[in-house]
Amino acid sequence: MLEHIAEFTAWPILTGIFIGYIANKIMIGKGKGCCMNLLIGIVGSYAGALISHLLNIELFGKGYITNFVFCVFGAIAVLWIWDKLFD
């Protein structure tokens, strides 16, 4: 159980900047900065995990590509909500 928590926590931190950058490019077309991309990537990764849970898709053991896709989808959802609330 604890090994899954460690993997689930390490993944968003290590790839958060890249995920946030990709989501920013897809949604807006321009970057928000390194720190904001990291924050969006981390929150988006957890949102992607929530989305996969709601769709009843198990991410553990599916591979990095599946995890990465759901993390990007989560980051896009976070950016969409951010734009609706603050713009």
Helices and strands as residue ranges (DSSP letters): H 2-27, H 34-54, H 64-86
